[in-house]
Amino acid sequence: MSPVFPMLTVLTMFYYMCLRRRARTATRGDMMNSHRTVVSNSRTSPLNAEVVQYAKEVVDFSSHYGSENSMSYTMWNLAGVPNVFPSSGDFTQTAVFRTYGTWWDQCPSASLPFRRTPSDFQSQDYVELTFEHQVYPTAVHVLETYHPGAVIRILACSANPYSPSPPTEVRWEILWSERPTKVNASQARQFKPCIKQINFPTNLIRLEVNSSLLDYYTELDAVVLHGTKDKPLLSLKTSLVDMNDLEDDYEEKDGCGMDGLNKKFSSAALGDGPNNGYFDKLPYELIQLILNHLSLPDLCRLAQTCRLLHQHCCDPLQYIHLNLQPYWAKLDDTSLEFLQARCALVQWLNLSWTGNRGFISVTGFSRFLKVCGSELLRLELSCSHFLNETCLEVISEMCPNLQDLNLSSCDKLPPQAFGHIAKLHGLKRLILYRTKVEIEDYDVIASMIGAKCKNLRTLDLWRCKNFTENGIAELASGCVLLEELDLGWCPTLQSSTGCFARLARQLPNLQKLFLTANRSVCDTDIEELASNCTRLQQLDILGTRMVSPASLRKLLESCKDLSLLDVSFCSQIDNRAVLELNASFPKVFIKKSFTQ
């Protein structure tokens, strides 16, 4: 028998010896401002009766299909009573997230996944809702009106956003969770998962979604919270002894807020025994390879078992990729301080969704980057609302090698803060979706990109309001290597100027082109794409009235790699035409939404 197998057995024994009670942290923070407030539609009764209420406000979310200055397809439609339910179909009065399926993961702009990401963390987007009254939840109903099945987690928060004084404790509890599953229905439904009881009242609910298995965009209409004012009698349960409830000998008083990262190594407790059995006989690199399969909390727990494993578990090479997003609910300043000594070589760091409501301070974040930022190549900070201008300044100074920066939905950052990004000369990827970057003339920006970014491969100009054919011309002439271009919902672009036809002739490497909601796209544009962009894989022409089935057939015949074609709300492309094209080109997913 190979010595690796007994080594694994001993490793497993060590691992289970170090499992212990989960710690919970308390931090102080301010609730975020809401974009929309509605009068709560609640049904109240005596204190021991059930309270039924719709969401009062949408206070935070990671993405939405709509515009920040509109109500169409935005998360703010989740506040208040239903707008659409029980009708089914594609309606602008619903809440829609930015993506669906795996199409965005197949684009040139897709990022590689982090190593050591726990398999049970599948969330891609979230939305947080407040309600008028704090209750002990008995049910949460989600009204889904189109392509249901995206919701995979529902959480409750102990903080009351309407309390006049800051919360002394912020605690999140999972009410229900499930791995993504395929729902074979596109009709409206009232999703009523069986939630668990919790021992605190709440009026802050969070939905987390995964749309990877959906055939099209999911649409949510309203959320209903059922609960009681009185604390329910929690059912008594008997179970086997939980290893997590066992105290170990290595506990220390100063703990982190994150489960598994909250105990520092105590050399006195581990002893000085020289005999480590099979561990002493294995090469250092082999033990490192085996430990590379552990999750981050498990790696921190294992570090407490013996000196040898502590040395391996604290090796900076184990933390080249550090994905902290799955632990957003518990990560705090103390967690970062605990990890700091291990992360001198970290190259990829994901802090998306973390630190909100005071969990991470500007000081804690800055202190961490000053120690761990020198080798960073990739930094994910989506929805990290603790960020301010000082944080961006620290990033620009402490991360000289940074190539990839994601600030999507960091909508609390002031416009002047983004000036510090100019100091990051090595950037290759920058995401500023839903930020307050102030751009008065997108044509000027396009001209600069065309002149300075000759090797640009992807550009997302989704919902740029004042982008014209002049900017397109400058961009296409300078960035001939473009593979992905999103011009969705850019209302000032008109096909009559010839801008789309010239685009097709100048950008033969295009693999993805979104012309969403541009009603002027016509047969000439489609035929130019068919002639010049034969590598095209994804095309969205939702909403045009000027494209015929004949031109689409030419496109499908020329573009052999085409896999996604969205023709929703294209008046000349009816369901019969879609069926005929599907029959001739079965490998292409042709999307055609509907309303009832």
C-alpha positions as a printed Julia matrix, in Angstrom:
596×3 Matrix{Float64}:
   0.0    0.0     0.0
   1.23   3.48   -0.86
   2.29   5.57    2.19
  -0.11   8.27    0.96
  -3.13   6.25    2.1
  -2.19   5.89    5.78
  -1.12   9.51    5.65
  -4.6   10.46    4.48
  -6.12   8.42    7.3
  -4.04  10.22    9.9
  -4.79  13.54    8.23
  -8.5   12.79    8.46
  -8.18  11.96   12.16
  -6.36  15.22   12.78
  -8.98  17.12   10.84
 -11.91  15.79   12.85
 -10.08  16.32   16.11
  -9.93  20.05   15.41
 -13.56  20.7    14.52
 -15.23  22.88   17.14
 -18.0   25.22   18.07
 -18.8   27.9    15.5
 -18.25  31.43   16.7
 -20.54  34.28   15.91
 -19.39  37.86   15.68
 -21.05  41.13   16.32
 -20.21  44.31   14.49
 -21.7   47.72   14.19
 -22.72  49.36   10.95
 -25.1   51.7     9.26
 -27.8   50.47    6.9
 -27.57  51.61    3.31
 -29.92  54.14    1.81
 -32.75  52.85   -0.34
 -33.56  53.93   -3.87
 -37.28  53.39   -3.47
 -39.68  53.3    -0.54
 -43.27  52.1    -0.68
 -46.02  51.87    1.85
 -45.96  48.38    3.3
 -49.04  46.33    2.52
 -49.24  44.28    5.69
 -51.99  42.48    7.49
 -51.57  42.76   11.26
 -53.49  41.1    14.05
 -52.98  40.5    17.76
 -49.38  39.79   18.76
 -49.78  36.03   18.69
 -51.32  36.04   15.19
 -49.51  35.89   11.87
 -48.37  39.11   10.18
 -48.29  39.09    6.38
 -46.4   41.9     4.65
 -44.89  42.8     1.29
 -41.42  44.31    1.05
 -41.23  47.98    1.94
 -37.83  48.84    0.41
 -35.09  47.35   -1.73
 -31.9   48.36    0.08
 -29.17  46.54   -1.82
 -28.62  44.26   -4.81
 -25.78  43.01   -6.98
 -27.17  43.6   -10.48
 -30.26  44.27  -12.52
 -31.21  44.39  -16.18
 -32.7   47.86  -16.0
 -31.32  51.37  -15.83
 -30.5   53.27  -12.64
 -32.86  56.07  -13.75
 -35.83  53.89  -14.65
 -38.2   51.36  -13.13
 -38.22  48.94  -16.09
 -36.68  45.56  -15.2
 -35.09  46.93  -12.0
 -34.79  45.4    -8.55
 -36.85  48.27   -7.15
 -39.93  46.59   -8.61
 -39.71  44.04   -5.79
 -40.93  46.65   -3.31
 -44.67  46.71   -2.67
 -47.59  44.65   -3.92
 -47.39  42.53   -7.1
 -47.42  44.34  -10.42
 -47.83  41.3   -12.68
 -48.59  38.13  -10.71
 -50.39  35.81  -11.44
 -49.76  36.65  -15.12
 -46.78  35.02  -16.82
 -44.32  36.41  -19.33
 -41.79  39.14  -19.96
 -42.97  42.34  -18.25
 -41.01  45.52  -17.59
 -42.65  45.94  -14.15
 -40.7   43.01  -12.69
 -37.24  42.63  -11.17
 -34.68  41.06  -13.52
 -31.02  40.26  -12.87
 -28.38  41.12  -15.43
 -27.53  37.62  -16.73
 -28.9   34.11  -17.13
 -27.62  30.72  -18.19
 -23.94  30.17  -18.87
 -23.65  32.52  -21.83
 -21.63  35.14  -20.0
 -19.21  32.45  -18.82
 -18.56  31.49  -22.44
 -17.56  35.01  -23.53
 -13.99  36.29  -23.98
 -14.51  38.52  -20.93
 -15.33  35.6   -18.61
 -13.06  35.26  -15.58
 -11.47  32.03  -14.49
 -12.86  30.54  -11.25
 -11.0   30.78   -7.98
  -9.42  27.67   -6.54
 -10.58  26.45   -3.13
 -14.12  27.81   -3.58
 -16.52  25.67   -1.49
 -18.87  23.62   -3.62
 -21.88  24.59   -1.52
 -21.54  28.27   -2.43
 -23.47  28.68   -5.69
 -24.87  32.21   -5.36
 -24.35  34.56   -8.33
 -26.58  37.53   -7.41
 -28.53  38.84   -4.44
 -31.17  41.36   -3.41
 -31.93  42.62    0.11
 -35.4   43.75    1.16
 -36.76  45.43    4.25
 -40.26  45.1     5.69
 -42.33  47.36    7.93
 -42.53  45.1    10.99
 -39.99  42.86   12.65
 -41.37  39.34   12.95
 -40.24  35.82   13.65
 -40.5   34.35   10.12
 -42.89  31.49    9.49
 -42.81  31.68    5.68
 -41.24  33.6     2.82
 -43.07  33.56   -0.52
 -41.43  34.71   -3.75
 -43.73  35.57   -6.66
 -41.96  34.47   -9.84
 -43.58  35.47  -13.12
 -41.09  34.28  -15.75
 -38.57  31.42  -15.83
 -38.75  30.52  -12.13
 -36.18  28.56  -10.18
 -33.31  30.99   -9.7
 -33.68  31.52   -5.93
 -31.33  29.19   -4.06
 -30.91  30.86   -0.63
 -33.06  32.96    1.69
 -31.44  34.66    4.68
 -32.67  36.81    7.57
 -30.73  39.56    9.38
 -30.99  40.45   13.04
 -30.37  44.17   12.43
 -33.39  46.46   12.26
 -32.74  49.07    9.53
 -35.48  51.32   10.95
 -34.13  51.43   14.48
 -33.02  54.95   15.55
 -29.88  53.55   17.2
 -27.14  51.51   15.46
 -27.43  47.74   15.94
 -25.25  46.2    18.59
 -25.27  42.92   16.69
 -25.52  42.05   13.01
 -26.21  38.41   12.46
 -27.32  36.57    9.32
 -29.17  33.27    9.47
 -29.99  31.01    6.53
 -33.72  30.3     6.47
 -33.58  28.02    3.44
 -31.02  26.92    0.87
 -30.8   24.48   -2.02
 -28.41  23.76   -4.85
 -29.46  25.06   -8.3
 -32.04  22.83   -9.91
 -33.77  22.91  -13.25
 -37.43  23.97  -13.1
 -39.26  22.74  -16.18
 -41.77  25.57  -16.35
 -41.89  29.15  -17.53
 -45.29  29.91  -16.0
 -45.76  32.15  -12.97
 -45.58  30.49   -9.58
 -45.61  31.38   -5.91
 -42.43  29.85   -4.56
 -43.01  28.72   -0.96
 -39.97  26.94    0.46
 -40.11  25.39    3.9
 -37.99  27.68    6.08
 -36.42  26.98    9.45
 -37.31  28.8    12.64
 -34.89  31.35   14.05
 -34.59  32.84   17.54
 -34.61  36.54   16.59
 -37.14  38.78   14.86
 -36.27  40.27   11.49
 -37.48  42.74    8.9
 -34.46  42.38    6.6
 -34.55  39.47    4.14
 -31.96  38.56    1.52
 -32.56  36.43   -1.58
 -29.58  34.86   -3.35
 -29.99  33.47   -6.85
 -28.23  31.28   -9.37
 -29.5   31.62  -12.94
 -27.03  29.24  -14.58
 -29.66  26.58  -15.35
 -32.28  28.99  -16.69
 -33.23  29.16  -20.37
 -33.85  32.91  -20.12
 -34.0   35.78  -17.64
 -35.86  35.09  -14.41
 -38.43  37.73  -13.4
 -39.52  38.32   -9.8
 -42.58  40.37   -8.92
 -42.86  40.55   -5.13
 -41.74  38.98   -1.86
 -44.14  38.2     0.99
 -42.91  37.75    4.56
 -45.1   35.81    7.0
 -44.31  35.87   10.7
 -45.41  36.39   14.27
 -44.63  39.17   16.73
 -44.2   36.68   19.58
 -41.21  34.38   19.65
 -42.32  30.87   18.66
 -41.55  27.85   20.79
 -38.69  26.27   18.88
 -39.21  22.57   18.41
 -37.0   20.38   20.56
 -34.68  18.16   18.58
 -32.48  15.28   19.6
 -29.56  14.36   17.45
 -26.17  12.78   17.51
 -23.32  14.73   19.02
 -22.18  17.41   16.56
 -18.41  17.55   16.25
 -18.7   21.31   15.79
 -20.04  21.62   19.33
 -17.03  20.02   20.93
 -14.58  22.35   22.63
 -10.91  21.77   21.93
  -7.86  22.65   23.94
  -6.62  25.3    21.58
  -9.3   27.94   22.13
  -8.15  31.5    22.66
 -10.12  34.48   23.87
  -9.48  36.7    20.86
 -11.46  35.18   18.0
 -12.26  36.15   14.45
 -15.76  36.62   13.18
 -15.44  33.95   10.51
 -16.06  30.29   11.25
 -12.83  28.37   10.95
 -10.63  31.49   10.95
 -11.26  32.49   14.52
  -8.59  30.71   16.51
  -4.93  31.56   16.48
  -2.27  28.94   16.82
  -1.26  28.12   20.36
   2.18  26.53   20.42
   1.92  25.61   24.08
  -1.24  23.61   23.48
   0.18  21.66   20.56
   3.16  20.38   22.44
   6.62  19.52   21.22
   6.3   15.85   20.31
   8.93  14.96   17.66
   7.2   11.87   16.22
   4.68  12.66   13.49
   4.42   9.17   12.08
   3.97   9.02    8.32
   4.04  12.8     8.03
   7.78  12.84    8.68
   8.36  10.48    5.76
   6.38  12.4     3.12
   7.89  15.1     0.91
   6.86  18.63    1.81
   5.41  19.18   -1.66
   3.17  16.11   -1.41
   1.58  17.28    1.84
   1.07  20.7     0.28
  -0.68  19.1    -2.7
  -3.02  17.13   -0.45
  -3.89  20.15    1.69
  -4.68  22.12   -1.44
  -7.99  20.22   -1.6
  -9.24  21.54    1.74
 -11.6   24.48    2.02
 -10.32  27.64    3.66
 -12.06  27.11    7.06
 -10.9   23.48    7.11
  -7.35  24.56    6.36
  -7.48  26.96    9.33
  -8.9   24.29   11.61
  -6.27  21.77   10.61
  -3.53  24.25   11.46
  -4.42  23.79   15.15
  -3.69  20.08   15.36
   0.11  19.9    15.44
   3.21  21.92   14.67
   3.92  20.15   11.38
   0.44  20.68    9.97
   0.42  24.24   11.27
   3.54  24.89    9.22
   1.91  23.45    6.1
  -1.46  25.13    6.59
   0.13  28.54    7.11
   2.4   28.3     4.08
   1.69  31.36    1.87
   1.66  29.08   -1.17
  -1.69  27.73    0.07
  -3.18  31.23   -0.28
  -2.21  32.22   -3.83
  -5.95  32.24   -4.56
  -8.02  33.63   -1.68
 -11.77  33.64   -2.25
 -13.53  35.19    0.74
 -16.86  35.92   -0.97
 -18.53  32.69    0.27
 -17.93  33.91    3.86
 -19.36  37.42    3.38
 -21.79  37.06    6.31
 -19.01  36.55    8.89
 -15.86  38.1     7.47
 -14.65  41.1     9.46
 -11.52  43.11   10.31
 -10.31  40.46   12.74
 -10.61  37.78   10.06
  -8.45  39.84    7.71
  -5.91  40.43   10.46
  -5.8   36.69   11.19
  -5.19  35.86    7.5
  -2.72  38.65    6.95
   0.42  36.73    7.93
  -0.45  33.9     5.53
  -1.2   36.01    2.46
   2.13  37.57    1.56
   2.03  35.83   -1.84
  -1.69  36.15   -2.64
  -2.26  36.89   -6.34
  -6.03  36.53   -6.65
  -8.23  38.05   -3.92
 -12.03  38.02   -3.88
 -13.72  40.29   -1.32
 -16.97  40.69   -3.24
 -20.12  41.15   -1.08
 -18.01  41.39    2.07
 -17.65  44.01    4.77
 -21.05  45.69    4.55
 -22.8   47.2     7.57
 -19.53  47.84    9.35
 -18.04  44.35    9.22
 -14.91  45.63    7.46
 -13.5   49.09    8.1
 -11.4   51.25    5.82
  -8.56  50.84    8.31
  -8.83  47.05    8.35
  -8.93  46.82    4.56
  -6.02  49.22    4.14
  -3.9   47.4     6.72
  -4.5   44.09    4.92
  -3.57  45.43    1.47
  -0.42  47.13    2.76
   0.86  43.69    3.76
  -0.71  41.53    1.06
  -1.14  43.76   -1.99
   2.31  43.72   -3.58
   1.78  40.49   -5.54
  -1.91  41.0    -6.35
  -2.89  40.47   -9.99
  -6.65  40.2    -9.56
  -8.92  41.96   -7.05
 -12.69  41.36   -6.93
 -14.63  43.95   -4.9
 -18.16  43.71   -6.29
 -20.79  45.17   -3.92
 -18.17  45.98   -1.28
 -19.89  49.03    0.17
 -17.24  49.69    2.8
 -15.02  51.1     0.04
 -14.32  54.83   -0.07
 -11.82  57.05   -1.85
  -9.1   56.16    0.65
  -9.5   52.48   -0.25
  -9.0   53.14   -3.96
  -5.96  55.24   -3.15
  -4.52  52.37   -1.11
  -5.21  49.94   -3.97
  -3.4   52.2    -6.43
  -0.37  52.5    -4.13
  -0.14  48.99   -2.67
  -1.06  46.9    -5.74
   1.43  47.95   -8.45
   1.06  44.67  -10.38
  -2.75  44.67  -10.5
  -4.18  43.55  -13.84
  -7.82  42.82  -13.03
 -10.08  45.07  -10.9
 -13.81  44.53  -10.38
 -15.75  47.38   -8.71
 -19.19  46.46  -10.04
 -22.16  47.75   -8.02
 -19.92  49.76   -5.68
 -22.46  52.56   -6.03
 -21.46  54.33   -2.81
 -18.07  55.4    -4.14
 -17.94  59.13   -5.0
 -17.05  60.02   -8.63
 -13.71  61.61   -7.69
 -12.51  58.34   -6.13
 -12.06  56.69   -9.52
  -9.22  59.05  -10.45
  -6.86  56.83   -8.46
  -7.4   53.96  -10.92
  -5.31  55.91  -13.46
  -2.22  55.01  -11.42
  -2.71  51.28  -12.15
  -0.76  51.15  -15.39
  -0.89  47.36  -15.75
  -4.69  46.97  -15.78
  -6.01  44.59  -18.41
  -9.58  44.23  -17.13
 -11.7   46.85  -15.36
 -15.38  46.52  -14.39
 -17.22  49.71  -13.41
 -20.82  48.46  -13.79
 -23.28  50.42  -11.57
 -20.7   52.88  -10.31
 -20.89  56.67  -10.27
 -18.22  57.3   -12.86
 -19.18  60.57  -14.51
 -18.82  60.54  -18.33
 -20.25  63.45  -20.25
 -19.28  62.36  -23.77
 -18.87  58.65  -24.57
 -17.66  59.5   -28.07
 -14.56  61.11  -26.56
 -13.97  58.01  -24.44
 -14.4   55.75  -27.48
 -11.94  57.89  -29.44
  -9.35  57.59  -26.65
  -9.88  53.84  -26.4
  -9.46  53.49  -30.15
  -6.23  55.47  -30.05
  -4.64  53.99  -26.9
  -6.02  50.43  -26.54
  -5.09  48.75  -29.81
  -5.15  45.28  -28.24
  -8.57  45.65  -26.6
 -10.59  42.41  -26.81
 -13.82  43.16  -24.91
 -15.86  46.31  -24.29
 -19.21  46.58  -22.51
 -21.04  49.87  -23.15
 -24.42  48.64  -21.9
 -26.88  51.55  -21.53
 -24.52  54.35  -22.58
 -26.96  57.16  -23.28
 -25.01  59.5   -25.56
 -22.88  57.17  -27.67
 -23.15  57.96  -31.4
 -21.91  56.72  -34.77
 -18.83  58.95  -34.41
 -17.69  57.08  -31.34
 -18.37  53.72  -33.01
 -16.23  54.74  -35.99
 -13.28  55.76  -33.8
 -13.57  52.61  -31.75
 -13.82  50.18  -34.65
 -10.95  51.75  -36.59
  -8.59  51.58  -33.6
  -9.58  48.31  -31.88
  -9.67  45.84  -34.76
  -9.02  42.9   -32.41
 -12.32  43.32  -30.56
 -14.01  39.98  -29.87
 -16.86  41.1   -27.62
 -18.91  44.29  -27.88
 -22.06  45.1   -25.93
 -24.02  48.08  -27.28
 -27.3   47.07  -25.67
 -29.76  49.84  -24.85
 -27.65  52.58  -26.48
 -30.57  54.64  -27.87
 -28.56  57.23  -29.81
 -27.09  54.68  -32.25
 -29.0   54.55  -35.55
 -28.53  51.99  -38.3
 -29.4   54.61  -40.92
 -25.95  56.19  -40.36
 -24.3   52.93  -41.49
 -22.56  52.52  -38.14
 -23.47  48.85  -37.64
 -22.57  47.87  -41.2
 -19.15  49.54  -40.9
 -18.7   47.9   -37.52
 -19.21  44.47  -39.07
 -16.71  45.19  -41.84
 -14.01  46.5   -39.49
 -14.3   43.9   -36.7
 -14.01  40.43  -38.29
 -12.99  38.81  -34.98
 -16.29  39.52  -33.23
 -17.6   36.57  -31.22
 -20.27  38.4   -29.22
 -22.34  41.4   -30.32
 -25.28  42.74  -28.32
 -27.46  45.35  -30.06
 -30.27  44.91  -27.54
 -33.31  47.22  -27.79
 -32.03  49.06  -30.87
 -35.12  49.26  -33.04
 -33.16  50.47  -36.07
 -31.12  47.29  -36.66
 -32.09  46.07  -40.12
 -31.52  43.33  -42.69
 -28.51  45.14  -44.12
 -26.74  45.0   -40.76
 -27.47  41.29  -40.38
 -26.21  40.54  -43.9
 -23.0   42.5   -43.23
 -22.45  40.41  -40.1
 -23.05  37.25  -42.11
 -20.47  38.3   -44.68
 -17.75  39.61  -42.38
 -18.13  38.18  -38.85
 -18.18  34.44  -39.47
 -16.73  33.73  -35.99
 -19.82  35.18  -34.31
 -21.13  33.05  -31.44
 -23.66  35.3   -29.66
 -25.97  37.93  -31.15
 -28.74  39.86  -29.37
 -31.05  42.01  -31.54
 -33.99  42.1   -29.12
 -36.61  44.69  -30.02
 -35.87  45.46  -33.66
 -38.73  45.71  -36.17
 -36.51  45.75  -39.26
 -35.04  42.22  -39.41
 -36.65  39.45  -41.45
 -36.38  35.65  -41.19
 -34.58  35.57  -44.55
 -31.64  37.66  -43.31
 -31.4   35.58  -40.14
 -31.19  32.44  -42.25
 -28.24  33.93  -44.14
 -26.57  34.73  -40.84
 -27.07  31.22  -39.49
 -25.73  29.67  -42.68
 -22.57  31.8   -42.61
 -21.82  31.85  -38.86
 -21.27  28.16  -38.13
 -20.28  28.83  -34.5
 -23.38  30.82  -33.63
 -24.93  29.38  -30.46
 -27.12  32.19  -29.04
 -29.54  34.37  -30.99
 -32.02  36.58  -29.1
 -34.91  37.81  -31.26
 -37.36  38.64  -28.48
 -39.84  41.4   -29.39
 -38.69  41.36  -33.03
 -42.01  41.98  -34.76
 -41.1   40.25  -38.03
 -39.84  37.11  -36.26
 -42.91  35.25  -35.05
 -43.04  31.9   -33.31
 -43.49  30.06  -36.6
 -40.29  31.6   -37.97
 -38.43  30.61  -34.81
 -39.63  27.01  -35.13
 -38.52  26.84  -38.75
 -35.08  28.25  -37.94
 -34.73  25.89  -34.99
 -35.51  22.95  -37.23
 -32.82  23.97  -39.72
 -30.23  24.98  -37.12
 -30.82  22.79  -34.04
 -27.5   23.68  -32.38
 -28.45  27.36  -32.07
 -30.44  28.52  -29.03
 -32.92  31.03  -30.42
 -34.52  33.09  -27.64
 -38.02  34.51  -28.05
 -39.71  35.84  -24.91
 -43.45  36.27  -24.57
 -46.14  38.05  -22.59
 -49.65  36.93  -21.72
